[in-house]
Amino acid sequence: MPKEKPVSFSGIQPSGNLTIGNYLGAIKYFPTYSENYKCFYCVVDQHALTVRQVSAELRRCTYETLALYIACGLDPEKNTLFVQSHVSAHSELAWILNCFTMFGELSRMTQFKEKSAKHADNINAGLFTYPTLMAADILLYQTDVVPVGEDQKQHVELCRDVAVRFNHIYPDTFTIPEPIISQSGARIKSLAEPTRKMDKSDPNPNAVIYLLDDRDTIVRKFKRAVTDSDTCVKFAPGKDGINNLMTIYSCFTGLDFAAIERDFAGRGYGDFKLAVGETVADALSPVQAEFRRLMADKAYLENMMKKGAGAAAACAARTLAKVKKKLGLVLI
């Protein structure tokens, strides 16, 4: 049976507060995807287990991530929002795909190398096979497109390779997904080191604007943002700090760089930093208000989890049954 719409799948770890880089790079645009795609949004809590977690914090972050999805405009009635561990087919398919993924492929993954160096005391097998679980996440839903940042592109390419390999042996099993690489989020840099990407795991909290930062905190962080010794608000090579602030301001206002330069001609960096901070705070205020409302209604969030898990599981079960049948596993 042909699909009514192409399928989009996106996963995000419940690893703490999201940043404006996450927001501008993907989440801000998610609500419009449902016009053209059947969308699955997954809180990938099993992926988070590759790093040691505090149980209470992981549970809290799972609720918070789901609430942020909805607060940012994702309608649970138009999209399937669910938690990865609530759909056991993800783990089942991951094991099967492990048997079609080469050791050498996994060992070449850039993120495995980086995270192994960062967590040298906990280089576990889950970290090594993380991309295979991600492939299962994607392939279970016969996904056509995967919105990801540049840092996840390699994992989607591996997913494609594994799907093509499986289909070569067992034809017409998986849809081969295409990555949609976000450019906006990749352009949002650290406020402290504007040559580096803004990272929610940055040990310097002043380098990052979190979606749940209060107004005073947002304004203060922008006031302290690193810039050059010039005073002219102008996008130019060598002005990494001010270029970053102009990019953020442009993303939140829709103004191009030329318009920003005109608006702030003759005004210093102080005025511009204040304007950026107030603009971002204003934009995030309704998101934060809706987030607080949702977090005060855990019963609603749990109902959404159950509803989403049911819809996701029904879709995943069809793919998993097809895979098992082709492999010769006995279905009962």
C-alpha positions as CSV (number, residue, x, y, z in Angstrom):
1,M,0.0,0.0,0.0
2,P,1.5,3.4,-1.0
3,K,2.1,5.9,1.8
4,E,-0.3,8.8,2.1
5,K,2.7,11.1,2.8
6,P,6.4,10.6,2.9
7,V,7.7,9.9,6.5
8,S,10.0,12.1,8.6
9,F,11.7,10.8,11.7
10,S,13.6,12.8,14.3
11,G,15.0,11.8,17.6
12,I,16.4,13.8,20.4
13,Q,18.1,12.7,23.6
14,P,16.6,13.6,27.0
15,S,20.0,14.8,28.1
16,G,19.0,18.2,29.6
17,N,18.0,21.6,28.5
18,L,18.0,22.4,24.8
19,T,19.7,25.4,23.3
20,I,18.7,28.0,20.8
21,G,21.0,26.1,18.4
22,N,18.7,23.1,18.7
23,Y,15.7,25.3,18.4
24,L,16.9,27.3,15.3
25,G,18.4,24.3,13.7
26,A,15.4,22.0,13.8
27,I,12.7,22.3,16.4
28,K,11.4,25.8,15.3
29,Y,10.6,24.3,11.9
30,F,9.2,21.0,13.0
31,P,5.5,22.2,13.2
32,T,5.5,23.0,9.5
33,Y,6.7,19.5,8.6
34,S,3.3,17.9,9.2
35,E,1.9,19.7,6.2
36,N,4.1,17.6,3.9
37,Y,5.2,14.6,6.0
38,K,3.9,12.0,8.4
39,C,6.1,12.9,11.3
40,F,7.5,10.8,14.1
41,Y,9.3,12.6,17.0
42,C,11.1,10.3,19.4
43,V,12.7,11.0,22.8
44,V,15.6,8.6,22.5
45,D,16.1,7.7,26.1
46,Q,17.9,4.4,25.3
47,H,20.6,6.3,23.5
48,A,21.1,8.3,26.6
49,L,22.1,5.2,28.5
50,T,25.5,5.1,26.7
51,V,26.6,7.6,29.4
52,R,25.9,6.9,33.1
53,Q,22.6,8.6,34.1
54,V,21.1,9.5,37.4
55,S,17.7,7.8,37.3
56,A,15.6,10.6,38.7
57,E,17.3,13.1,36.3
58,L,16.7,10.9,33.2
59,R,13.0,10.6,34.1
60,R,12.7,14.3,34.6
61,C,14.5,15.1,31.4
62,T,12.3,12.7,29.4
63,Y,9.2,14.6,30.6
64,E,10.9,17.9,29.9
65,T,11.9,17.0,26.4
66,L,8.4,15.9,25.5
67,A,7.0,19.0,27.0
68,L,9.5,21.2,25.1
69,Y,8.5,19.5,21.8
70,I,4.9,20.4,22.4
71,A,5.6,23.8,23.8
72,C,7.6,24.6,20.6
73,G,4.5,24.0,18.6
74,L,4.4,20.3,17.8
75,D,0.8,19.2,17.8
76,P,0.4,15.7,19.2
77,E,-2.8,15.3,17.1
78,K,-0.9,15.9,13.9
79,N,2.4,14.2,14.8
80,T,3.5,11.0,16.6
81,L,5.4,11.9,19.7
82,F,6.8,9.1,21.8
83,V,9.5,7.7,24.0
84,Q,11.9,5.2,22.5
85,S,11.9,2.7,25.4
86,H,8.1,2.5,25.1
87,V,8.4,0.8,21.7
88,S,10.4,-2.5,22.2
89,A,10.7,-3.0,18.4
90,H,13.6,-0.5,18.4
91,S,15.7,-2.8,20.5
92,E,14.6,-5.9,18.5
93,L,15.5,-4.4,15.2
94,A,18.7,-3.0,16.5
95,W,20.0,-6.5,17.3
96,I,19.0,-7.7,13.8
97,L,20.8,-4.8,12.2
98,N,23.9,-5.4,14.3
99,C,24.2,-8.6,12.3
100,F,24.2,-6.7,9.1
101,T,26.6,-3.9,10.2
102,M,30.4,-4.4,9.9
103,F,32.7,-3.9,12.8
104,G,34.9,-1.7,10.7
105,E,32.0,0.6,9.8
106,L,31.2,1.2,13.4
107,S,34.8,1.7,14.4
108,R,35.1,4.5,11.8
109,M,32.3,6.6,13.3
110,T,33.6,10.0,14.3
111,Q,31.3,10.4,17.3
112,F,32.5,7.1,18.7
113,K,36.1,8.2,18.6
114,E,35.2,11.6,20.1
115,K,33.0,10.2,22.9
116,S,35.5,7.4,23.7
117,A,38.1,10.0,24.3
118,K,35.7,12.1,26.4
119,H,34.5,9.1,28.5
120,A,37.6,6.9,28.5
121,D,36.4,5.2,31.7
122,N,33.2,4.0,30.1
123,I,33.8,2.9,26.5
124,N,30.9,0.5,26.5
125,A,29.4,-1.7,23.7
126,G,26.3,0.5,23.6
127,L,28.4,3.5,22.6
128,F,30.0,1.5,19.9
129,T,26.7,0.2,18.4
130,Y,24.8,3.5,19.0
131,P,24.6,4.1,15.2
132,T,22.9,0.7,14.7
133,L,20.2,1.6,17.2
134,M,19.8,4.9,15.5
135,A,19.4,3.0,12.2
136,A,16.7,0.9,13.8
137,D,14.9,4.0,15.0
138,I,14.8,5.4,11.4
139,L,14.2,2.2,9.4
140,L,11.3,0.9,11.6
141,Y,9.0,3.7,10.3
142,Q,10.0,3.3,6.6
143,T,11.4,6.8,6.9
144,D,12.0,8.9,3.8
145,V,13.7,11.9,5.4
146,V,15.7,12.5,8.6
147,P,16.3,16.1,9.7
148,V,19.7,16.0,11.4
149,G,22.6,18.3,12.2
150,E,25.9,17.9,10.4
151,D,27.3,15.9,13.4
152,Q,24.7,13.1,12.8
153,K,25.1,12.9,9.0
154,Q,27.6,10.1,9.2
155,H,25.2,8.0,11.2
156,V,22.4,8.5,8.7
157,E,24.8,7.5,5.9
158,L,25.6,4.3,7.8
159,C,21.9,3.7,8.2
160,R,21.5,4.0,4.4
161,D,24.4,1.6,3.8
162,V,22.9,-1.0,6.2
163,A,19.5,-0.7,4.6
164,V,20.9,-1.0,1.1
165,R,22.9,-4.1,2.2
166,F,19.8,-5.7,3.8
167,N,17.6,-4.9,0.8
168,H,20.2,-6.5,-1.5
169,I,19.8,-9.8,0.3
170,Y,16.1,-9.4,1.1
171,P,14.6,-7.0,-1.5
172,D,12.0,-4.3,-0.8
173,T,12.3,-4.4,3.0
174,F,13.4,-0.9,4.0
175,T,12.8,2.6,2.6
176,I,16.2,4.2,2.0
177,P,16.2,7.5,4.0
178,E,17.6,10.8,2.9
179,P,19.2,13.2,5.5
180,I,18.0,16.8,5.6
181,I,21.0,18.7,7.0
182,S,20.0,21.8,9.0
183,Q,22.2,24.8,8.4
184,S,20.8,27.3,10.9
185,G,21.7,25.4,14.0
186,A,25.2,24.7,12.8
187,R,25.7,28.4,12.4
188,I,24.9,29.2,16.0
189,K,28.2,29.5,17.9
190,S,29.3,29.6,21.5
191,L,28.9,33.1,23.1
192,A,32.3,32.6,24.8
193,E,34.2,31.0,21.9
194,P,32.4,32.0,18.7
195,T,34.5,29.8,16.5
196,R,32.9,26.7,18.1
197,K,29.3,25.5,17.8
198,M,27.0,26.2,20.7
199,D,26.9,23.0,22.7
200,K,24.4,22.2,25.5
201,S,27.1,20.2,27.2
202,D,29.5,23.2,27.4
203,P,30.9,23.4,30.9
204,N,30.7,27.2,30.7
205,P,27.0,28.1,31.1
206,N,27.6,31.7,29.9
207,A,28.5,30.3,26.5
208,V,25.1,28.8,25.9
209,I,21.5,30.2,25.7
210,Y,19.1,27.5,26.9
211,L,15.5,27.5,25.9
212,L,14.5,27.6,29.6
213,D,16.8,30.4,30.6
214,D,14.9,33.2,32.2
215,R,14.8,36.7,30.7
216,D,17.4,38.2,33.0
217,T,19.8,35.3,32.4
218,I,19.4,35.6,28.6
219,V,20.0,39.3,28.5
220,R,23.0,39.0,30.9
221,K,24.6,36.2,28.8
222,F,24.3,38.3,25.6
223,K,25.8,41.3,27.3
224,R,28.8,39.2,28.2
225,A,29.1,37.6,24.8
226,V,32.7,37.8,23.3
227,T,33.1,40.3,20.5
228,D,36.0,42.1,18.9
229,S,37.4,45.6,19.8
230,D,35.5,47.3,17.0
231,T,32.2,49.1,17.7
232,C,30.6,48.8,14.2
233,V,27.7,46.3,13.9
234,K,28.8,44.7,10.6
235,F,29.0,41.1,9.3
236,A,32.6,40.6,8.1
237,P,35.5,38.1,8.2
238,G,37.4,38.1,11.4
239,K,34.4,39.4,13.4
240,D,33.3,35.9,14.7
241,G,31.6,37.2,17.8
242,I,29.5,39.9,16.2
243,N,28.8,37.6,13.2
244,N,27.4,35.1,15.6
245,L,25.1,37.6,17.3
246,M,23.9,38.9,13.9
247,T,23.1,35.4,12.8
248,I,21.1,34.8,16.0
249,Y,19.3,38.1,15.6
250,S,18.6,37.4,12.0
251,C,17.1,34.0,12.8
252,F,14.8,35.4,15.4
253,T,13.7,38.6,13.5
254,G,13.8,37.5,9.9
255,L,16.0,40.5,9.0
256,D,19.0,40.1,6.7
257,F,22.4,41.3,7.6
258,A,22.2,44.4,5.5
259,A,19.0,45.5,7.3
260,I,20.6,44.8,10.7
261,E,23.6,46.9,9.8
262,R,21.3,49.8,8.8
263,D,19.2,49.5,11.9
264,F,22.3,49.7,14.2
265,A,24.4,52.1,12.2
266,G,26.1,54.6,14.6
267,R,25.2,52.4,17.6
268,G,27.7,50.4,19.6
269,Y,27.9,46.7,20.5
270,G,26.3,47.4,23.8
271,D,23.0,48.5,22.2
272,F,23.1,45.6,19.8
273,K,23.8,43.0,22.5
274,L,20.9,44.3,24.5
275,A,18.6,44.1,21.5
276,V,19.6,40.6,20.7
277,G,19.0,39.5,24.3
278,E,15.6,41.1,24.5
279,T,14.5,39.7,21.1
280,V,15.5,36.2,22.1
281,A,13.9,36.5,25.5
282,D,10.7,37.8,23.9
283,A,10.6,34.9,21.4
284,L,11.2,32.2,24.1
285,S,8.7,33.6,26.6
286,P,5.6,31.9,25.2
287,V,7.5,28.6,24.8
288,Q,8.6,28.8,28.4
289,A,5.1,29.6,29.6
290,E,3.6,26.7,27.7
291,F,6.4,24.4,29.0
292,R,5.6,25.3,32.6
293,R,1.9,24.6,32.0
294,L,2.6,21.2,30.5
295,M,5.1,20.2,33.3
296,A,2.4,21.0,35.8
297,D,0.1,18.4,34.1
298,K,2.0,15.2,34.2
299,A,-1.1,13.2,33.6
300,Y,-1.5,14.9,30.2
301,L,2.1,14.2,29.3
302,E,1.8,10.6,30.3
303,N,-1.4,10.3,28.2
304,M,0.5,11.7,25.2
305,M,3.3,9.2,25.8
306,K,0.9,6.3,25.8
307,K,-1.0,7.5,22.8
308,G,2.2,8.2,20.9
309,A,3.7,4.8,21.9
310,G,0.6,3.0,20.6
311,A,0.7,4.7,17.2
312,A,4.5,4.2,16.9
313,A,4.3,0.6,18.0
314,A,1.6,-0.2,15.4
315,C,3.8,1.1,12.6
316,A,7.0,-0.4,13.9
317,A,5.4,-3.8,14.3
318,R,4.6,-4.0,10.6
319,T,8.2,-3.4,9.6
320,L,9.6,-5.8,12.3
321,A,7.2,-8.6,11.2
322,K,8.3,-8.1,7.6
323,V,12.0,-8.3,8.6
324,K,11.5,-11.4,10.8
325,K,9.5,-13.2,8.1
326,K,12.2,-12.5,5.5
327,L,15.0,-13.7,7.9
328,G,13.1,-16.9,8.6
329,L,12.3,-16.2,12.2
330,V,9.1,-18.0,13.3
331,L,6.2,-15.6,13.9
332,I,3.5,-16.7,16.4
